């Protein structure tokens, strides 16, 4: 069985908990990372993690200044960590049970980080965990789409593109289960905001 060590990303960065969110975002953008591990203050301390979702949901969504908010204010600490020898199927179930998108891989020291993307890329033979993970990703993208639509406007192209991502994931889940969903997440959204449907009629 594949283990966390087999699929994890070894290229991982740490950041101080006292750093600003702006500094964290610059580091994420520089290396195209979705998360940073927050370093321990001393050997007996726990690791933390700050993700792009933390930045969007806890800073941008509330109009806070990322230059004034510190990493320790929005990070998750202690964060759930993964043993490098843990089988991939068990990592998938850990992610599903705790609604995780990524977690640091640690055995004494920080070895890497493992994400939903890493697991999905290597889990073609693990149908059940794959579906579980896709469902978690779906819920995250629905939250993101609603946030984007609230910020950019229901009729914006950004809002339409966000719902395209949601429907792609729903289609993949339906394919995995060989069934069509009774109602898509976007149709539920349109029940609340009927004008949203018009915004997704693209000019060809």
Backbone as CSV, one residue per row, in Angstrom:
resi,resn,N_x,N_y,N_z,CA_x,CA_y,CA_z,C_x,C_y,C_z
1,UNK,0.844,-1.196,0.000,0.000,0.000,0.000,0.885,1.255,0.000
2,UNK,0.467,2.226,-0.774,1.185,3.503,-0.773,1.058,4.174,0.585
3,UNK,2.094,4.897,0.983,2.081,5.606,2.264,2.120,7.110,2.036
4,UNK,1.935,7.855,3.115,2.002,9.320,3.037,3.349,9.764,2.491
5,UNK,4.416,9.079,2.896,5.754,9.444,2.437,5.907,9.280,0.933
6,UNK,5.143,8.352,0.343,5.243,8.093,-1.094,4.657,9.221,-1.932
7,UNK,3.657,9.912,-1.418,2.949,10.900,-2.242,3.075,12.333,-1.734
8,UNK,3.659,12.527,-0.554,3.741,13.881,0.008,4.621,14.796,-0.838
9,UNK,4.422,16.088,-0.665,5.262,17.099,-1.291,6.366,17.471,-0.303
10,UNK,7.612,17.257,-0.722,8.736,17.542,0.169,9.089,19.028,0.192
11,UNK,8.698,19.732,-0.868,8.975,21.160,-0.959,7.957,21.901,-0.098
12,UNK,8.295,22.148,1.138,7.355,22.756,2.077,8.076,23.856,2.852
13,UNK,7.352,24.902,3.190,7.965,26.028,3.896,7.321,26.234,5.244
14,UNK,8.100,26.787,6.161,7.562,27.170,7.464,7.589,28.686,7.576
15,UNK,6.748,29.193,8.457,6.699,30.626,8.706,6.517,30.842,10.204
16,UNK,7.000,31.968,10.710,6.848,32.274,12.129,5.401,32.661,12.445
17,UNK,4.953,32.313,13.619,3.583,32.663,14.001,3.409,34.174,14.151
18,UNK,4.526,34.886,14.383,4.456,36.341,14.559,4.490,37.100,13.232
19,UNK,4.702,36.394,12.120,4.723,37.051,10.807,3.334,37.578,10.465
20,UNK,3.274,38.557,9.575,1.969,39.074,9.158,1.366,38.164,8.101
21,UNK,0.059,38.257,7.962,-0.631,37.478,6.939,-0.138,37.900,5.557
22,UNK,0.187,39.189,5.406,0.709,39.686,4.138,2.012,38.977,3.774
23,UNK,2.882,38.764,4.758,4.139,38.057,4.517,3.871,36.601,4.129
24,UNK,2.879,36.002,4.781,2.526,34.616,4.475,2.014,34.494,3.038
25,UNK,1.183,35.444,2.626,0.622,35.415,1.271,1.729,35.589,0.221
26,UNK,2.674,36.481,0.496,3.785,36.685,-0.445,4.594,35.404,-0.625
27,UNK,4.824,34.679,0.472,5.568,33.424,0.397,4.776,32.365,-0.367
28,UNK,3.469,32.311,-0.130,2.611,31.364,-0.860,2.659,31.644,-2.362
29,UNK,2.529,32.913,-2.716,2.512,33.291,-4.138,3.858,33.013,-4.801
30,UNK,4.943,33.261,-4.083,6.279,33.086,-4.657,6.540,31.651,-5.070
31,UNK,5.995,30.698,-4.325,6.252,29.288,-4.610,5.013,28.531,-5.048
32,UNK,3.888,29.251,-5.227,2.623,28.638,-5.634,2.188,27.561,-4.635
33,UNK,2.294,27.885,-3.345,1.839,26.985,-2.287,0.436,27.371,-1.852
34,UNK,-0.320,26.387,-1.375,-1.666,26.636,-0.853,-1.673,26.750,0.668
35,UNK,-0.556,26.386,1.302,-0.487,26.413,2.766,0.959,26.526,3.220
36,UNK,1.125,26.999,4.434,2.443,27.071,5.053,2.351,26.430,6.438
37,UNK,3.384,25.720,6.814,3.444,25.151,8.157,4.008,26.230,9.084
38,UNK,3.343,26.424,10.209,3.801,27.426,11.180,4.792,26.755,12.123
39,UNK,5.988,27.307,12.156,7.080,26.684,12.891,6.834,26.674,14.399
40,UNK,7.465,25.718,15.048,7.391,25.629,16.502,8.284,26.697,17.136
41,UNK,7.883,27.146,18.312,8.691,28.142,19.030,9.823,27.468,19.797
42,UNK,9.636,26.193,20.113,10.670,25.403,20.794,10.403,23.934,20.490
43,UNK,11.363,23.051,20.717,11.237,21.640,20.330,10.007,20.920,20.877
44,UNK,9.498,21.335,22.043,8.331,20.674,22.626,7.011,21.290,22.158
45,UNK,7.092,22.344,21.386,5.903,23.044,20.909,5.272,22.261,19.754
46,UNK,4.007,22.562,19.457,3.303,21.914,18.347,3.428,22.756,17.078
47,UNK,3.366,22.079,15.933,3.326,22.791,14.652,1.916,23.336,14.429
48,UNK,1.838,24.393,13.638,0.550,24.931,13.212,0.496,24.944,11.697
49,UNK,-0.617,25.395,11.143,-0.738,25.497,9.688,-1.629,26.689,9.342
50,UNK,-1.261,27.405,8.286,-2.072,28.496,7.757,-2.301,28.202,6.282
51,UNK,-3.550,28.289,5.847,-3.901,27.947,4.469,-4.485,29.148,3.742
52,UNK,-4.598,29.016,2.423,-5.210,30.086,1.641,-6.659,30.305,2.068
53,UNK,-7.339,29.230,2.481,-8.721,29.360,2.950,-8.780,30.203,4.216
54,UNK,-7.805,30.029,5.102,-7.756,30.853,6.314,-7.672,32.335,5.944
55,UNK,-6.834,32.628,4.965,-6.649,34.020,4.536,-7.945,34.582,3.955
56,UNK,-8.601,33.792,3.094,-9.830,34.259,2.434,-10.978,34.390,3.428
57,UNK,-11.211,33.334,4.222,-12.381,33.299,5.096,-12.238,34.126,6.372
58,UNK,-10.992,34.302,6.859,-10.800,34.970,8.150,-10.241,36.389,8.043
59,UNK,-9.705,36.732,6.871,-9.116,38.065,6.709,-9.844,38.846,5.614
60,UNK,-9.748,38.355,4.371,-10.339,39.077,3.236,-11.851,39.220,3.380
61,UNK,-12.527,38.142,3.790,-13.989,38.169,3.893,-14.490,39.191,4.911
62,UNK,-13.631,39.558,5.870,-14.028,40.529,6.884,-13.395,41.896,6.666
63,UNK,-12.729,42.063,5.515,-12.145,43.351,5.179,-10.993,43.759,6.084
64,UNK,-10.319,42.790,6.689,-9.194,43.103,7.564,-7.931,43.386,6.757
65,UNK,-7.031,44.143,7.329,-5.768,44.491,6.670,-4.760,43.364,6.912
66,UNK,-4.344,42.641,5.849,-3.389,41.533,6.027,-2.020,41.983,6.545
67,UNK,-1.748,43.289,6.469,-0.484,43.807,7.007,-0.531,43.964,8.523
68,UNK,-1.749,43.906,9.083,-1.900,44.104,10.526,-2.305,42.836,11.264
69,UNK,-2.783,41.835,10.508,-3.181,40.573,11.138,-1.976,39.636,11.166
70,UNK,-1.754,38.995,12.290,-0.625,38.075,12.454,-1.053,36.640,12.173
71,UNK,-0.103,35.840,11.751,-0.368,34.443,11.421,-1.015,33.710,12.596
72,UNK,-0.541,33.968,13.809,-1.068,33.234,14.960,-2.554,33.515,15.204
73,UNK,-3.075,34.618,14.649,-4.477,34.969,14.849,-5.418,34.114,14.005
74,UNK,-4.929,33.554,12.906,-5.827,32.804,12.017,-5.374,31.367,11.752
75,UNK,-4.212,30.992,12.259,-3.697,29.638,11.989,-4.461,28.594,12.800
76,UNK,-4.274,27.335,12.430,-4.783,26.213,13.209,-3.598,25.604,13.947
77,UNK,-3.695,25.572,15.287,-2.600,25.035,16.091,-3.166,24.523,17.411
78,UNK,-2.809,23.303,17.824,-1.968,22.365,17.057,-2.748,21.826,15.865
79,UNK,-2.048,21.520,14.797,-2.722,20.974,13.629,-2.575,19.448,13.619
80,UNK,-3.474,18.800,12.915,-3.389,17.350,12.763,-2.201,17.035,11.865
81,UNK,-1.373,16.112,12.298,-0.192,15.734,11.514,-0.309,14.281,11.076
82,UNK,0.425,13.944,10.037,0.375,12.598,9.460,1.725,11.917,9.621
83,UNK,1.694,10.670,10.060,2.905,9.862,10.134,3.302,9.452,8.723
84,UNK,4.569,9.562,8.349,4.982,9.238,6.971,4.694,7.789,6.570
85,UNK,4.589,6.883,7.558,4.349,5.473,7.257,2.863,5.124,7.165
86,UNK,1.996,6.084,7.399,0.558,5.811,7.369,0.100,5.510,5.941
87,UNK,-0.668,4.431,5.774,-1.165,4.043,4.450,-2.068,5.113,3.864
88,UNK,-2.048,5.248,2.543,-2.780,6.317,1.861,-4.280,6.243,2.125
89,UNK,-4.829,5.035,2.182,-6.267,4.897,2.436,-6.620,5.448,3.815
90,UNK,-5.737,5.239,4.790,-5.999,5.731,6.144,-5.809,7.240,6.223
91,UNK,-4.881,7.754,5.419,-4.725,9.215,5.342,-6.008,9.828,4.785
92,UNK,-6.562,9.199,3.755,-7.797,9.686,3.139,-8.939,9.708,4.154
93,UNK,-9.038,8.667,4.955,-10.110,8.618,5.955,-9.888,9.654,7.060
94,UNK,-8.621,9.880,7.415,-8.295,10.912,8.397,-8.729,12.280,7.884
95,UNK,-8.440,12.551,6.613,-8.828,13.812,5.990,-10.347,13.958,5.987
96,UNK,-11.048,12.885,5.629,-12.509,12.934,5.557,-13.122,13.153,6.939
97,UNK,-12.615,12.445,7.937,-13.167,12.539,9.296,-12.988,13.927,9.892
98,UNK,-11.876,14.582,9.551,-11.564,15.884,10.154,-11.707,17.050,9.173
99,UNK,-12.274,16.771,7.988,-12.508,17.809,6.971,-11.231,18.580,6.636
100,UNK,-10.169,17.826,6.379,-8.883,18.431,6.049,-8.681,18.522,4.546
101,UNK,-7.893,19.496,4.130,-7.454,19.588,2.735,-5.967,19.274,2.612
102,UNK,-5.236,19.465,3.709,-3.801,19.176,3.714,-3.318,19.073,5.155
103,UNK,-2.186,18.413,5.333,-1.622,18.264,6.675,-0.123,18.030,6.566
104,UNK,0.650,18.521,7.526,2.096,18.278,7.503,2.405,16.822,7.818
105,UNK,3.470,16.319,7.206,3.937,14.953,7.458,5.139,15.071,8.390
106,UNK,5.003,14.479,9.573,6.014,14.684,10.611,6.392,13.365,11.280
107,UNK,7.680,13.181,11.440,8.199,12.075,12.238,9.398,12.641,13.004
108,UNK,9.090,13.263,14.124,10.128,14.005,14.838,10.322,15.376,14.233
109,UNK,10.756,15.427,12.976,10.930,16.674,12.238,9.908,16.759,11.108
110,UNK,9.755,17.957,10.576,8.870,18.176,9.440,9.497,17.571,8.183
111,UNK,8.775,16.638,7.540,9.301,15.959,6.350,8.670,16.463,5.055
112,UNK,7.432,16.940,5.142,6.738,17.378,3.936,5.306,17.741,4.266
113,UNK,4.475,17.837,3.235,3.053,18.129,3.420,2.274,17.276,2.430
114,UNK,1.119,16.784,2.848,0.296,15.953,1.976,-1.063,16.629,1.823
115,UNK,-1.573,16.661,0.605,-2.819,17.376,0.330,-3.832,16.468,-0.357
116,UNK,-5.049,16.975,-0.467,-6.096,16.264,-1.215,-5.618,15.955,-2.627
117,UNK,-4.964,16.931,-3.242,-4.481,16.755,-4.612,-3.497,15.604,-4.701
118,UNK,-2.588,15.512,-3.733,-1.614,14.419,-3.718,-2.318,13.069,-3.627
119,UNK,-3.325,12.989,-2.762,-4.037,11.727,-2.567,-4.855,11.359,-3.802
120,UNK,-5.588,12.328,-4.331,-6.436,12.058,-5.497,-5.610,11.623,-6.703
121,UNK,-4.420,12.206,-6.846,-3.567,11.878,-7.988,-3.097,10.431,-7.955
122,UNK,-3.048,9.837,-6.749,-2.527,8.481,-6.620,-3.555,7.466,-6.139
123,UNK,-4.839,7.868,-6.093,-5.834,7.002,-5.467,-6.853,6.411,-6.433
124,UNK,-6.460,6.209,-7.688,-7.415,5.678,-8.675,-7.946,4.305,-8.280
125,UNK,-7.182,3.580,-7.488,-7.622,2.247,-7.071,-8.370,2.278,-5.740
126,UNK,-8.490,3.448,-5.153,-9.170,3.570,-3.866,-10.466,4.346,-4.057
127,UNK,-11.472,3.715,-4.634,-12.688,4.415,-5.037,-13.428,5.073,-3.868
128,UNK,-13.566,4.359,-2.751,-14.324,4.920,-1.641,-13.662,6.163,-1.067
129,UNK,-12.373,6.107,-0.708,-11.722,7.326,-0.225,-11.753,8.452,-1.261
130,UNK,-11.616,8.104,-2.534,-11.635,9.127,-3.579,-12.965,9.882,-3.558
131,UNK,-14.070,9.166,-3.447,-15.379,9.806,-3.422,-15.539,10.661,-2.174
132,UNK,-15.078,10.144,-1.035,-15.154,10.895,0.222,-14.404,12.213,0.098
133,UNK,-13.207,12.148,-0.477,-12.391,13.349,-0.616,-13.003,14.335,-1.595
134,UNK,-13.582,13.826,-2.671,-14.233,14.701,-3.639,-15.423,15.419,-3.005
135,UNK,-16.152,14.719,-2.145,-17.296,15.345,-1.477,-16.831,16.474,-0.558
136,UNK,-15.699,16.263,0.119,-15.157,17.313,0.975,-14.707,18.510,0.130
137,UNK,-14.055,18.213,-0.993,-13.617,19.290,-1.886,-14.822,20.051,-2.430
138,UNK,-15.904,19.330,-2.729,-17.124,19.955,-3.230,-17.657,20.979,-2.224
139,UNK,-17.747,20.588,-0.955,-18.268,21.496,0.061,-17.390,22.743,0.190
140,UNK,-16.085,22.563,0.096,-15.161,23.698,0.174,-15.358,24.643,-1.011
141,UNK,-15.547,24.068,-2.209,-15.705,24.904,-3.406,-17.056,25.613,-3.414
142,UNK,-18.085,24.978,-2.827,-19.388,25.641,-2.718,-19.266,26.877,-1.822
143,UNK,-18.564,26.723,-0.686,-18.341,27.862,0.212,-17.592,28.970,-0.520
144,UNK,-16.560,28.554,-1.277,-15.749,29.526,-1.998,-16.576,30.250,-3.061
145,UNK,-17.424,29.501,-3.784,-18.257,30.100,-4.835,-19.221,31.125,-4.239
146,UNK,-19.835,30.774,-3.128,-20.771,31.702,-2.484,-20.051,32.980,-2.016
147,UNK,-18.841,32.803,-1.512,-18.063,33.951,-1.050,-17.690,34.864,-2.218
148,UNK,-17.245,34.249,-3.326,-16.867,35.020,-4.511,-18.063,35.774,-5.070
149,UNK,-19.228,35.106,-5.120,-20.425,35.745,-5.654,-20.874,36.908,-4.774
150,UNK,-20.697,36.743,-3.456,-21.070,37.823,-2.540,-20.132,39.020,-2.698
151,UNK,-18.859,38.717,-2.983,-17.857,39.789,-3.093,-17.855,40.440,-4.475
152,UNK,-17.912,39.619,-5.526,-17.795,40.137,-6.896,-19.140,40.438,-7.552
153,UNK,-20.222,39.881,-6.998,-21.537,40.085,-7.586,-22.042,38.843,-8.298
154,UNK,-23.334,38.605,-8.196,-23.951,37.403,-8.763,-23.773,37.338,-10.280
155,UNK,-23.742,38.500,-10.932,-23.650,38.519,-12.397,-22.217,38.605,-12.918
156,UNK,-21.240,38.474,-12.033,-19.841,38.588,-12.455,-19.340,37.307,-13.108
157,UNK,-18.321,37.442,-13.937,-17.720,36.272,-14.580,-17.014,35.392,-13.550
158,UNK,-16.492,36.041,-12.486,-15.823,35.273,-11.428,-16.803,34.345,-10.725
159,UNK,-18.016,34.847,-10.499,-19.058,34.045,-9.858,-19.423,32.854,-10.749
160,UNK,-19.603,33.118,-12.035,-19.948,32.056,-12.977,-18.859,30.996,-13.039
161,UNK,-17.597,31.438,-13.074,-16.473,30.500,-13.150,-16.390,29.641,-11.893
162,UNK,-16.696,30.231,-10.744,-16.646,29.484,-9.476,-17.681,28.365,-9.475
163,UNK,-18.860,28.638,-10.020,-19.893,27.588,-10.069,-19.558,26.529,-11.119
164,UNK,-18.800,26.910,-12.146,-18.333,25.910,-13.118,-17.468,24.862,-12.420
165,UNK,-16.584,25.328,-11.530,-15.706,24.413,-10.782,-16.545,23.473,-9.927
166,UNK,-17.556,24.035,-9.248,-18.438,23.226,-8.389,-19.118,22.130,-9.199
167,UNK,-19.639,22.504,-10.363,-20.379,21.520,-11.154,-19.461,20.455,-11.751
168,UNK,-18.214,20.813,-12.036,-17.255,19.807,-12.511,-17.013,18.740,-11.443
169,UNK,-16.885,19.190,-10.192,-16.661,18.240,-9.105,-17.903,17.387,-8.887
170,UNK,-19.088,18.000,-8.951,-20.318,17.223,-8.788,-20.461,16.185,-9.888
171,UNK,-20.067,16.556,-11.100,-20.143,15.613,-12.213,-19.200,14.434,-11.983
172,UNK,-18.025,14.715,-11.431,-17.063,13.652,-11.158,-17.587,12.710,-10.071
173,UNK,-18.213,13.275,-9.034,-18.792,12.441,-7.974,-19.906,11.571,-8.540
174,UNK,-20.753,12.170,-9.396,-21.837,11.404,-10.009,-21.279,10.277,-10.876
175,UNK,-20.181,10.567,-11.568,-19.535,9.547,-12.398,-19.005,8.414,-11.522
176,UNK,-18.382,8.775,-10.398,-17.855,7.763,-9.477,-18.970,6.853,-8.978
177,UNK,-20.130,7.433,-8.749,-21.251,6.666,-8.201,-22.177,6.134,-9.293
178,UNK,-21.861,6.493,-10.539,-22.681,6.083,-11.690,-24.131,6.528,-11.511
179,UNK,-24.309,7.747,-11.057,-25.666,8.273,-10.899,-25.636,9.786,-11.053
180,UNK,-26.781,10.354,-11.405,-26.903,11.798,-11.581,-27.484,12.413,-10.312
181,UNK,-26.888,13.523,-9.814,-27.444,14.150,-8.618,-28.847,14.679,-8.886
182,UNK,-29.724,14.593,-7.880,-31.093,15.068,-8.050,-31.111,16.560,-8.337
183,UNK,-30.229,17.283,-7.673,-30.165,18.729,-7.845,-28.732,19.171,-7.636
184,UNK,-28.228,20.024,-8.530,-26.850,20.479,-8.385,-26.781,21.599,-7.352
185,UNK,-25.572,21.854,-6.866,-25.370,22.923,-5.888,-25.733,24.277,-6.488
186,UNK,-25.467,24.443,-7.783,-25.796,25.712,-8.431,-27.312,25.895,-8.528
187,UNK,-28.043,24.812,-8.760,-29.508,24.906,-8.809,-30.069,25.301,-7.437
188,UNK,-29.449,24.773,-6.377,-29.845,25.192,-5.027,-29.591,26.683,-4.838
189,UNK,-28.430,27.142,-5.347,-28.068,28.550,-5.225,-29.072,29.418,-5.994
190,UNK,-29.496,28.941,-7.158,-30.445,29.695,-7.980,-31.830,29.783,-7.330
191,UNK,-32.152,28.821,-6.477,-33.411,28.911,-5.734,-33.393,30.141,-4.836
192,UNK,-32.205,30.473,-4.312,-32.051,31.648,-3.469,-31.876,32.920,-4.300
193,UNK,-31.121,32.801,-5.411,-30.793,33.958,-6.255,-31.100,33.624,-7.724
194,UNK,-32.361,33.731,-8.132,-32.765,33.347,-9.499,-31.975,34.051,-10.592
195,UNK,-31.522,35.281,-10.330,-30.799,36.033,-11.364,-29.436,35.432,-11.669
196,UNK,-28.949,34.554,-10.803,-27.632,33.947,-11.014,-27.612,33.075,-12.260
197,UNK,-28.740,32.476,-12.604,-28.802,31.577,-13.764,-28.511,32.334,-15.047
198,UNK,-28.970,33.567,-15.153,-28.756,34.362,-16.364,-27.283,34.689,-16.569
199,UNK,-26.549,34.814,-15.471,-25.148,35.220,-15.562,-24.284,34.121,-16.164
200,UNK,-24.795,32.883,-16.209,-23.988,31.786,-16.726,-24.374,31.428,-18.167
201,UNK,-25.131,32.304,-18.818,-25.395,32.126,-20.243,-24.291,32.844,-20.997
202,UNK,-23.317,32.061,-21.447,-22.097,32.652,-22.043,-22.345,33.060,-23.497
203,UNK,-21.677,34.148,-23.886,-21.687,34.567,-25.289,-20.629,33.767,-26.023
204,UNK,-21.011,33.061,-27.055,-20.061,32.228,-27.822,-19.582,32.973,-29.062
